[in-house]
Amino acid sequence: MRFCSFSAGGKRRFGLITREDLFLDLKSVSATLTTSGRIQLTEREGIRNLRDWFALGTGGMDAAQRILELHYDDPELLSGHLFSRRQIRILAPIGDPGKIMAIGLNYRDHAEEQNAVIPEIPRMFAKFPSAVIGPEEPIKIPGISRKIDPEAELCMVVLSGGKQLDQEKARKSVAFMIGNDVSARDLQYADKQWVRGKSCDTFAPCGPFISTLDEIGDPHNLRIELRRNGEVKQSSSTSRLIFNCWELVEFISRTSTLCPGDIIFTGTPSGVGVFRDPPEFLQPGDVVEVSIDKLGTLRNPVVKG
């Protein structure tokens, strides 16, 4: 399944993308179908967004699958809850994550471009949830920084939470989307740690949708690419991850409880601006696009903050 958040008719919504690329308002359709007895969903009140929906657990995922099946069986049944692409604006899939966890130096080619030693355990840091923006929203360059660097990343979104998850449970606990770990290198290096330089407002573009594992197949065999103004700057494969997705979930959950809607940035490949010769950084007027196989493209313009 592909989950998304969007606005239509002046209202924020969340839902599913059908195989016809229609956008289905999950909250409104679930209310209708639960009342009519067509699906079973015991909790509907207080569900505001995808984070709340994922917190329903298997009941929410089963209901979403049943809704899609009903749509495919009878395309007219849910027509009043469907929107075309031109009728909506896509938003960040998870606009209010409880946590954003990120992994540094997690591609072999990225380690090689800076002559760094391959880490023995994941290098983990955090980004503030207030940094999240969606597709087409501008990345804003703060006035105190001149060295803004985008980073293409495969992200995991936690569907069902827990602590001390093994790798088998990890496979059932997450879905996937595109992220851009924007970094203010001058702030990062001045602080000698990463949080401030990677948590400025707008420094966590995400989207355009969340795909479950069955949609993408092996998450460790996806082409990942970043383009600046149409020119390829990063091009690699998730097969070059040092610590794979399941290892990361296991590692993080040893010490931190993962909650539905939490986001995990898994690292970036080689080609970042700071290690180019000469270094390259974002400027107002630039457009950054991150593409990952089966997950689409995340596009963001760059403006002065």
Phi, psi and omega per residue, in radians:
M1 nan 2.648 3.065
R2 -2.038 2.049 3.135
F3 -1.761 2.627 -3.112
C4 -2.664 2.877 2.964
S5 -2.133 2.486 -3.082
F6 -2.751 2.859 3.025
S7 -2.002 2.492 3.112
A8 -2.706 2.374 3.138
G9 1.062 0.554 3.130
G10 1.314 0.262 -3.073
K11 -2.240 2.396 3.047
R12 -1.348 2.339 -3.085
R13 -2.390 2.936 3.009
F14 -2.501 2.705 -3.111
G15 3.109 -2.571 -3.052
L16 -2.129 2.618 3.007
I17 -1.802 2.158 -3.118
T18 -1.397 2.988 3.128
R19 -1.207 -0.247 3.028
E20 -1.558 0.135 -3.103
D21 1.078 0.662 2.966
L22 -1.725 2.669 -3.075
F23 -1.880 2.100 -3.032
L24 -1.849 2.158 -3.138
D25 -1.289 1.782 -2.992
L26 -1.178 -0.659 -3.102
K27 -1.183 -0.827 -3.094
S28 -1.185 -0.702 -3.114
V29 -1.247 -0.594 3.138
S30 -1.180 -0.631 3.088
A31 -1.093 -0.762 -3.140
T32 -1.137 -0.823 -3.043
L33 -1.303 -0.551 3.093
T34 -1.188 -0.745 3.138
T35 -1.097 -0.646 -3.120
S36 -1.460 -0.098 3.125
G37 1.457 0.154 -3.099
R38 -1.361 -0.439 3.020
I39 -2.335 2.822 3.086
Q40 -1.875 2.033 3.096
L41 -2.589 1.779 -2.997
T42 -1.262 -0.531 -3.109
E43 -1.960 2.083 3.073
R44 -2.230 -0.478 -3.104
E45 -1.246 2.442 3.090
G46 1.428 0.073 3.088
I47 -1.484 1.907 -3.042
R48 -1.821 -0.407 -2.969
N49 -2.801 -3.104 -3.124
L50 -1.115 -0.602 3.112
R51 -1.027 -0.760 3.102
D52 -1.163 -0.660 -3.134
W53 -1.127 -0.784 3.131
F54 -1.087 -0.534 3.134
A55 -1.169 -0.247 3.055
L56 -1.207 -0.279 3.107
G57 1.340 -2.559 -3.078
T58 -1.096 -0.501 3.111
G59 -1.075 -0.726 3.124
G60 -1.200 -0.722 -3.133
M61 -1.193 -0.704 3.107
D62 -1.119 -0.703 3.128
A63 -1.136 -0.716 3.120
A64 -1.081 -0.747 3.121
Q65 -1.116 -0.715 3.133
R66 -1.138 -0.663 3.114
I67 -1.089 -0.769 3.092
L68 -1.075 -0.748 3.138
E69 -1.071 -0.722 3.113
L70 -1.111 -0.690 3.113
H71 -1.105 -0.778 -3.105
Y72 -1.218 -0.566 3.114
D73 -1.243 -0.634 -3.105
D74 -2.474 1.542 -3.058
P75 -1.005 -0.374 3.142
E76 -1.472 -0.305 -3.019
L77 -1.019 -0.730 -3.039
L78 -1.941 0.340 -3.019
S79 -1.015 -0.532 -3.137
G80 -1.298 -0.111 -3.118
H81 -1.979 0.149 -3.064
L82 -1.872 2.539 3.125
F83 -2.299 2.537 3.023
S84 -1.487 2.929 -3.127
R85 -1.043 -0.645 -3.091
R86 -1.291 -0.202 -3.134
Q87 -1.608 -0.095 -2.985
I88 -2.271 2.893 2.940
R89 -2.129 2.163 -3.110
I90 -1.312 2.365 3.131
L91 -1.932 2.999 3.003
A92 -1.022 2.264 -3.090
P93 -0.973 -0.785 3.062
I94 -2.035 1.755 -3.076
G95 -1.457 -0.260 -3.074
D96 -2.379 1.018 3.140
P97 -1.104 2.520 3.066
G98 -1.194 -0.659 3.135
K99 -2.455 2.546 2.897
I100 -2.124 1.998 3.120
M101 -1.898 2.485 -3.068
A102 -2.406 2.670 -3.104
I103 -2.068 2.224 3.108
G104 -1.682 2.666 3.043
L105 0.920 0.987 -3.055
N106 -2.064 0.243 2.975
Y107 -2.109 2.379 -3.125
R108 -1.067 -0.695 -3.123
D109 -1.210 -0.516 3.083
H110 -1.232 -0.665 3.073
A111 -1.130 -0.710 -3.105
E112 -1.160 -0.638 -3.082
E113 -1.202 -0.320 3.109
Q114 -2.004 0.231 3.116
N115 0.932 0.725 -3.112
A116 -1.690 2.633 3.071
V117 -1.262 2.379 3.085
I118 -1.075 2.164 -3.091
P119 -1.169 2.588 3.130
E120 -1.492 -0.452 3.039
I121 -2.348 2.756 -3.136
P122 -1.034 2.456 3.068
R123 -1.674 1.866 -2.974
M124 -1.828 2.437 3.009
F125 -2.505 3.141 -3.092
A126 -2.167 2.653 2.959
K127 -2.090 2.530 3.140
F128 -1.249 2.397 3.090
P129 -1.010 -0.446 3.140
S130 -1.193 -0.133 3.127
A131 -1.433 -0.173 -3.030
V132 -1.220 2.332 2.935
I133 -2.392 2.942 -3.115
G134 -1.850 -3.058 3.103
P135 -1.018 2.466 3.093
E136 1.249 -0.098 3.032
E137 -1.352 2.550 -3.043
P138 -1.360 2.418 2.902
I139 -1.375 2.155 -3.053
K140 -1.802 2.142 3.115
I141 -1.392 2.028 -3.134
P142 -1.196 2.604 -3.078
G143 -1.071 -0.388 -3.083
I144 -1.572 0.033 -3.088
S145 -2.200 2.544 3.081
R146 -2.175 0.047 -3.026
K147 -2.271 1.299 -3.093
I148 -1.699 2.222 -2.974
D149 -2.222 2.110 3.066
P150 -1.471 2.703 3.133
E151 -2.458 2.075 3.089
A152 -1.247 2.331 -3.125
E153 -2.546 2.504 2.880
L154 -1.428 2.242 3.132
C155 -1.975 2.563 2.942
M156 -1.815 2.492 3.034
V157 -2.024 2.220 -3.103
V158 -1.298 2.188 3.090
L159 -1.632 -0.825 3.110
S160 -2.217 2.234 -3.014
G161 -1.426 -3.062 3.092
G162 2.668 3.064 3.127
K163 -2.265 2.606 -3.127
Q164 0.928 0.925 3.106
L165 -1.430 2.313 3.036
D166 -1.435 3.070 -3.034
Q167 -1.179 -0.512 3.101
E168 -1.193 -0.734 3.086
K169 -1.182 -0.575 3.133
A170 -1.035 -0.677 -3.124
R171 -1.069 -0.499 -3.103
K172 -1.668 -0.036 -2.956
S173 -1.855 -0.151 -3.021
V174 -2.347 2.756 2.953
A175 -2.183 -3.049 -2.922
F176 -2.368 2.587 3.038
M177 -2.707 3.051 3.103
I178 -1.556 2.510 3.009
G179 -2.380 2.817 3.076
N180 -2.276 1.891 -3.115
D181 -1.494 1.362 -3.131
V182 -1.166 2.421 -3.016
S183 -2.376 2.321 2.985
A184 -1.597 1.732 -2.997
R185 -1.137 -0.631 -3.124
D186 -1.149 -0.658 3.080
L187 -1.235 -0.716 -3.138
Q188 -1.039 -0.818 -3.092
Y189 -1.321 -0.559 3.097
A190 -1.166 -0.676 -3.115
D191 -1.351 -0.387 -3.053
K192 1.083 0.407 2.925
Q193 -2.735 3.012 -2.793
W194 -1.837 -0.276 -2.889
V195 -1.092 -0.892 -3.069
R196 -1.104 -0.784 -3.085
G197 -1.182 -0.307 -3.132
K198 -1.922 0.065 -3.063
S199 -2.098 0.204 3.071
C200 -1.011 2.668 3.091
D201 -0.915 2.378 3.122
T202 1.360 0.136 -3.056
F203 -1.571 0.261 3.065
A204 -2.389 1.114 3.034
P205 -1.056 2.422 -3.125
C206 -2.489 2.620 3.046
G207 2.344 -2.822 -0.035
P208 -1.399 -0.228 3.129
F209 -2.647 2.992 3.107
I210 -1.931 2.240 3.137
S211 -1.972 2.361 3.052
T212 -1.313 2.865 -3.016
L213 -1.019 -0.646 -3.114
D214 -1.127 -0.378 3.136
E215 -1.358 -0.585 -2.998
I216 -1.864 -0.220 -3.091
G217 1.295 -2.357 -3.097
D218 -1.315 1.997 3.130
P219 -1.240 -0.129 -3.111
H220 -1.791 0.417 3.091
N221 -2.568 0.870 -3.098
L222 -2.058 2.386 3.053
R223 -1.292 2.333 3.139
I224 -2.210 2.352 -3.027
E225 -2.572 2.496 3.012
L226 -2.150 2.344 3.101
R227 -2.141 2.396 3.022
R228 -2.005 2.046 -3.085
N229 0.926 0.676 3.096
G230 1.485 -0.170 -3.124
E231 -1.666 2.240 -3.116
V232 -1.188 2.198 3.108
K233 -1.982 -0.549 3.067
Q234 -2.262 2.362 3.094
S235 -2.644 2.011 -3.055
S236 -2.726 -2.844 3.113
S237 -2.441 2.552 3.097
T238 -1.182 -0.134 3.029
S239 -1.152 -0.265 -3.129
R240 -1.622 0.102 3.036
L241 -1.032 2.422 3.081
I242 -1.349 -0.874 3.055
F243 -1.931 2.131 -3.060
N244 -1.343 3.071 -3.023
C245 -1.058 -0.749 -3.089
W246 -1.200 -0.647 3.069
E247 -1.122 -0.653 -3.134
L248 -1.172 -0.756 3.118
V249 -1.082 -0.760 3.119
E250 -1.075 -0.778 -3.106
F251 -1.118 -0.859 -3.088
I252 -1.146 -0.715 -3.046
S253 -1.324 -0.109 3.034
R254 -1.132 -0.541 -3.050
T255 -2.120 -0.318 -3.084
S256 -2.257 2.301 3.080
T257 -1.248 2.164 3.085
L258 -1.489 2.376 -3.078
C259 -2.109 2.620 3.114
P260 -0.924 2.307 -3.127
G261 1.613 -0.182 3.030
D262 -1.096 2.605 -3.109
I263 -2.071 2.388 3.078
I264 -2.110 2.019 2.996
F265 -1.457 2.227 -2.968
T266 -1.682 0.027 3.121
G267 2.011 2.888 -3.086
T268 -2.153 2.596 3.100
P269 -1.418 -3.030 -3.127
S270 -1.197 2.881 3.088
G271 1.841 0.075 3.124
V272 -1.137 2.691 -2.995
G273 -1.111 -0.627 -3.029
V274 -1.149 -0.428 -3.121
F275 -1.780 0.172 3.049
R276 -1.439 2.809 -3.127
D277 -2.158 1.805 -0.025
P278 -1.351 2.880 3.127
P279 -1.035 2.604 3.132
E280 -2.205 2.317 3.138
F281 -2.306 2.771 -3.090
L282 -1.183 2.580 3.106
Q283 -2.263 2.654 3.045
P284 -0.955 2.384 -3.086
G285 1.737 -0.290 3.083
D286 -1.198 2.783 3.004
V287 -2.252 2.234 -3.134
V288 -1.925 2.287 3.081
E289 -2.200 2.281 3.043
V290 -2.031 2.208 3.132
S291 -2.149 2.412 3.037
I292 -2.351 2.375 3.115
D293 -0.799 2.323 3.011
K294 1.198 0.001 3.127
L295 -2.056 -0.001 3.047
G296 1.504 -2.667 -3.113
T297 -2.334 2.363 3.075
L298 -1.867 2.040 -3.061
R299 -2.056 2.314 3.120
N300 -2.486 2.251 2.992
P301 -1.335 2.886 -3.124
V302 -2.087 2.302 3.137
V303 -2.342 2.920 3.040
K304 -1.331 2.379 -3.085
G305 -1.332 nan nan
